[in-house]
Amino acid sequence: MSQLLYYLFLKPLSMLPLSVLYRLSDAMYWLVFRLAGYRRSVVWSNLRRAFPDKPEAELKQIMSDFYRHFFDLIVEILKLFSISEQELVSHCRLANEELLQREFDKGRGVFIVAGHYNNWEFAAQSACAQMAHLAVGIYSPIKNPFFNRKFHESRSAFGMELVSARSVKDYFNSLLGRSRPPATMFGADQAPSNPARAYWTYFLGIETPVFFGPEQYAREYDQAVVFGHIRKLSRGHYEMAFTEVTTTPAEEPYGVITQRHLRLLEADILQAPQYWLWTHKRWKRQRPADVPLHEAMG
């Protein structure tokens, strides 16, 4: 069934121009959101928690704008099954890759930390063609073996090396032997599966468990850390710009690296909340009583 869905429906659709696929996006907005109400209660609950002081009318507008972007995101990710490298780069350019080049010239790897904001798939894959570092993506395997393989093929089509989240430690242990320093990409806003082992702090004013891995591994393997801002310029066109988080991770006090990249993502969300992935249940877990809560640092 998965193969039929892919070869008879998804792959042929991906070959259509984005201008045509956006008509499908518009139709899904009305059918899936307006009529079926896909995950409407989750999105509304998240928005109310994150913005308790905003009036209901403004939250409804944010939700509507989010769903328009969300269905655009779906067809854009679908397009990745057949997009060319040249077309992809034309849809997402790096704004200041000299920040990465500086580390590459030192023979040093870098961590790129970003969120599920705007089109993170376009940003990650287009970066492969625009930076000197070897692009490496940390990913969580999809349960369906066929689609896991197809997404792996799509994401690695332009040179990205993919590392399963289950094999992260082995990958980092191999860093020292790399002739070409890697730029390792982390999604920093997913909910950790084990709340007792997470770093807890305030995010959008809410107690939130956060992955501590980027900070932990940056310290252990002396990797510079940058935050990737993914900005939407127009429909289907994005820009990824970088802000330095640290070049001296071992010298930073505990939690500072994590706090810095969280605040940068938070600022982007506050500026344009419709572009964050509100459909996931980000705050479904409670902090265990014996786990400390770290105050947000500005």
C-alpha positions as CSV (number, residue, x, y, z in Angstrom):
1,M,0.0,0.0,0.0
2,S,2.8,2.4,0.9
3,Q,4.5,1.8,-2.5
4,L,1.3,2.3,-4.4
5,L,0.6,5.6,-2.6
6,Y,4.1,6.8,-3.3
7,Y,4.5,5.8,-7.0
8,L,0.9,6.4,-8.1
9,F,0.2,9.6,-6.2
10,L,3.0,11.3,-4.2
11,K,5.8,11.0,-6.7
12,P,3.7,12.2,-9.7
13,L,2.4,15.1,-7.7
14,S,5.9,16.1,-6.7
15,M,6.7,16.6,-10.4
16,L,4.2,19.4,-10.7
17,P,5.3,23.0,-10.5
18,L,5.0,24.6,-7.1
19,S,2.5,27.1,-8.6
20,V,0.2,24.2,-9.2
21,L,0.8,22.5,-5.9
22,Y,-0.1,25.7,-4.1
23,R,-3.6,25.3,-5.6
24,L,-3.7,21.9,-3.8
25,S,-2.5,23.7,-0.6
26,D,-5.4,26.2,-0.9
27,A,-7.9,23.3,-1.3
28,M,-6.5,21.5,1.7
29,Y,-6.8,24.6,3.8
30,W,-10.5,24.7,3.2
31,L,-11.2,21.0,3.3
32,V,-8.9,19.8,6.0
33,F,-8.8,22.9,8.3
34,R,-12.1,24.7,7.7
35,L,-14.3,21.7,7.2
36,A,-12.6,18.8,9.0
37,G,-10.8,20.9,11.6
38,Y,-7.6,18.8,11.5
39,R,-5.9,19.1,15.0
40,R,-7.7,22.4,15.5
41,S,-8.0,21.7,19.3
42,V,-4.3,21.1,19.7
43,V,-3.3,24.2,17.8
44,W,-5.8,26.3,19.7
45,S,-4.7,25.0,23.0
46,N,-1.1,25.7,22.2
47,L,-1.8,29.2,21.1
48,R,-3.9,30.0,24.2
49,R,-1.1,28.7,26.4
50,A,1.7,30.6,24.6
51,F,-0.2,33.8,24.2
52,P,-2.7,34.1,27.2
53,D,-2.9,37.9,26.8
54,K,-3.8,38.0,23.2
55,P,-7.5,38.6,22.3
56,E,-9.4,35.7,20.8
57,A,-9.8,37.4,17.4
58,E,-6.0,37.8,17.1
59,L,-5.4,34.1,18.1
60,K,-7.9,33.0,15.5
61,Q,-6.1,35.0,12.8
62,I,-2.8,33.5,13.8
63,M,-4.3,30.0,13.6
64,S,-5.8,30.7,10.2
65,D,-2.5,32.0,8.9
66,F,-0.7,29.1,10.4
67,Y,-2.8,26.6,8.6
68,R,-2.3,28.4,5.3
69,H,1.4,28.1,5.9
70,F,1.1,24.5,7.1
71,F,-0.5,23.2,3.9
72,D,2.1,25.1,1.9
73,L,4.7,23.3,3.9
74,I,3.2,20.0,3.1
75,V,3.3,20.5,-0.7
76,E,6.8,22.0,-0.5
77,I,8.0,18.9,1.4
78,L,6.2,16.8,-1.2
79,K,8.1,18.7,-3.9
80,L,11.4,17.5,-2.4
81,F,10.8,14.0,-3.9
82,S,11.7,15.3,-7.3
83,I,13.1,18.9,-7.0
84,S,16.5,19.7,-8.6
85,E,19.3,21.1,-6.6
86,Q,19.2,24.4,-8.7
87,E,15.5,24.8,-8.1
88,L,15.9,24.1,-4.4
89,V,18.6,26.6,-3.9
90,S,16.5,29.2,-5.7
91,H,13.8,28.7,-3.0
92,C,16.1,28.9,0.0
93,R,19.4,30.8,0.1
94,L,21.9,31.2,2.9
95,A,22.3,34.8,3.9
96,N,25.6,34.9,5.8
97,E,27.4,31.6,5.2
98,E,30.7,33.4,6.0
99,L,30.0,32.7,9.6
100,L,30.3,29.0,8.8
101,Q,33.2,29.5,6.4
102,R,35.2,31.1,9.2
103,E,35.0,27.9,11.2
104,F,35.6,25.7,8.1
105,D,38.8,27.6,7.4
106,K,40.0,26.7,10.9
107,G,39.3,23.0,10.1
108,R,36.5,23.1,12.6
109,G,33.0,21.7,12.6
110,V,29.9,23.6,13.6
111,F,26.5,22.8,15.1
112,I,23.6,24.5,13.4
113,V,20.6,24.6,15.8
114,A,17.2,25.5,14.4
115,G,13.5,25.0,15.1
116,H,10.6,23.6,13.2
117,Y,9.9,27.0,11.9
118,N,9.1,28.0,8.3
119,N,10.4,25.3,5.9
120,W,13.2,23.7,7.9
121,E,13.4,20.9,5.2
122,F,14.2,23.4,2.4
123,A,16.7,25.1,4.7
124,A,18.6,22.0,5.7
125,Q,18.8,20.5,2.2
126,S,19.6,23.6,0.4
127,A,22.4,24.3,2.8
128,C,24.3,21.3,1.5
129,A,24.9,23.0,-1.8
130,Q,25.8,26.4,-0.3
131,M,28.4,25.7,2.4
132,A,31.8,24.2,2.5
133,H,31.1,22.0,5.5
134,L,29.8,18.5,5.1
135,A,26.1,18.7,6.0
136,V,25.0,16.2,8.5
137,G,21.4,15.9,9.7
138,I,20.2,14.2,12.9
139,Y,16.9,12.5,12.3
140,S,14.3,10.3,13.9
141,P,13.5,7.3,11.7
142,I,9.9,6.9,10.4
143,K,8.1,3.8,11.6
144,N,7.0,2.9,8.1
145,P,10.2,1.3,6.5
146,F,9.3,2.2,2.9
147,F,8.6,5.9,3.7
148,N,11.6,6.0,6.0
149,R,13.8,4.9,3.0
150,K,12.1,7.4,0.6
151,F,12.6,10.3,3.0
152,H,16.2,9.2,3.6
153,E,16.7,9.2,-0.2
154,S,15.1,12.6,-0.5
155,R,17.0,14.3,2.3
156,S,20.4,12.9,1.2
157,A,19.9,13.7,-2.5
158,F,22.2,16.7,-2.5
159,G,24.9,15.4,-0.3
160,M,23.5,15.5,3.2
161,E,24.8,12.7,5.5
162,L,22.0,11.4,7.7
163,V,22.5,10.1,11.2
164,S,19.8,8.4,13.1
165,A,19.1,9.8,16.6
166,R,19.8,6.3,17.9
167,S,23.4,6.4,16.5
168,V,24.4,10.0,17.5
169,K,27.1,8.9,20.0
170,D,28.8,6.7,17.4
171,Y,28.7,9.6,14.9
172,F,30.2,12.1,17.3
173,N,32.9,9.6,18.2
174,S,33.9,9.5,14.5
175,L,34.2,13.3,14.3
176,L,38.0,13.4,15.0
177,G,38.7,11.3,11.9
178,R,36.9,13.6,9.4
179,S,38.9,15.2,6.7
180,R,36.1,17.6,5.9
181,P,34.6,19.2,9.0
182,P,30.9,18.7,9.3
183,A,28.0,21.1,10.0
184,T,25.7,19.1,12.2
185,M,22.0,20.2,12.1
186,F,19.8,19.9,15.2
187,G,16.1,20.5,15.6
188,A,16.0,22.0,19.0
189,D,12.3,22.3,19.7
190,Q,11.1,18.7,19.8
191,A,9.8,17.2,23.0
192,P,12.2,14.8,24.7
193,S,10.7,11.4,25.3
194,N,12.1,11.2,28.8
195,P,11.1,14.3,30.8
196,A,13.3,13.2,33.8
197,R,16.5,13.5,31.6
198,A,15.5,16.7,29.9
199,Y,16.7,20.3,30.6
200,W,13.6,22.1,31.9
201,T,13.2,25.9,31.4
202,Y,10.6,28.4,30.3
203,F,9.8,28.6,26.6
204,L,7.1,31.0,25.4
205,G,6.4,31.5,29.1
206,I,5.6,27.8,29.7
207,E,7.6,25.1,31.6
208,T,9.2,23.1,28.8
209,P,11.5,20.1,28.5
210,V,14.3,20.7,26.0
211,F,17.0,18.5,24.5
212,F,20.3,19.2,26.0
213,G,22.3,17.3,23.4
214,P,23.5,20.2,21.3
215,E,25.1,21.9,24.3
216,Q,26.4,18.6,25.7
217,Y,28.1,17.5,22.5
218,A,29.3,21.0,21.6
219,R,31.2,21.0,24.9
220,E,32.5,17.4,24.6
221,Y,33.7,17.7,21.0
222,D,34.5,21.5,20.9
223,Q,32.1,22.4,18.2
224,A,31.1,26.0,17.5
225,V,27.4,26.6,17.7
226,V,25.2,28.9,15.6
227,F,21.5,29.4,15.4
228,G,19.7,29.1,12.1
229,H,17.0,31.7,11.5
230,I,14.6,30.5,8.7
231,R,12.8,33.5,7.3
232,K,9.9,33.5,4.8
233,L,10.5,36.0,2.1
234,S,7.5,35.2,0.0
235,R,5.4,32.1,-0.8
236,G,7.8,29.3,-1.4
237,H,10.9,31.4,-0.9
238,Y,13.0,31.4,2.3
239,E,16.3,32.6,3.6
240,M,18.5,31.0,6.3
241,A,20.7,33.4,8.3
242,F,23.0,32.6,11.2
243,T,23.6,34.0,14.6
244,E,26.7,33.0,16.6
245,V,25.8,31.2,19.8
246,T,29.3,30.4,20.9
247,T,32.8,29.5,19.6
248,T,34.1,28.5,23.0
249,P,31.5,26.0,24.3
250,A,33.7,24.5,27.0
251,E,34.0,28.0,28.6
252,E,30.3,28.7,28.8
253,P,28.5,28.2,32.1
254,Y,26.1,25.3,32.3
255,G,22.9,25.9,30.4
256,V,24.0,29.1,28.6
257,I,24.3,27.6,25.2
258,T,20.8,26.0,25.5
259,Q,19.3,29.2,26.7
260,R,20.8,31.3,24.0
261,H,19.5,29.2,21.1
262,L,16.1,28.8,22.8
263,R,15.7,32.6,23.1
264,L,16.7,33.1,19.5
265,L,14.0,30.7,18.4
266,E,11.5,32.2,20.8
267,A,12.2,35.7,19.4
268,D,11.5,34.5,15.9
269,I,8.2,32.8,17.0
270,L,7.1,35.9,18.8
271,Q,7.7,38.1,15.7
272,A,5.8,35.8,13.4
273,P,4.0,33.0,15.3
274,Q,2.1,31.6,12.3
275,Y,5.3,30.0,11.0
276,W,6.0,27.6,13.9
277,L,4.7,24.1,14.0
278,W,1.8,24.4,16.3
279,T,0.2,21.0,15.5
280,H,2.5,19.1,17.8
281,K,1.7,18.5,21.5
282,R,4.8,20.4,22.7
283,W,3.6,20.7,26.3
284,K,2.1,17.3,27.0
285,R,4.5,16.3,29.7
286,Q,4.9,17.6,33.3
287,R,8.1,18.2,35.0
288,P,9.0,15.5,37.6
289,A,9.2,17.0,41.1
290,D,12.9,16.1,41.5
291,V,14.0,17.8,38.2
292,P,15.1,21.4,38.5
293,L,13.5,24.2,36.5
294,H,16.1,26.7,35.1
295,E,15.1,30.3,34.8
296,A,15.0,31.8,31.3
297,M,18.1,33.8,30.5
298,G,18.0,36.9,28.3
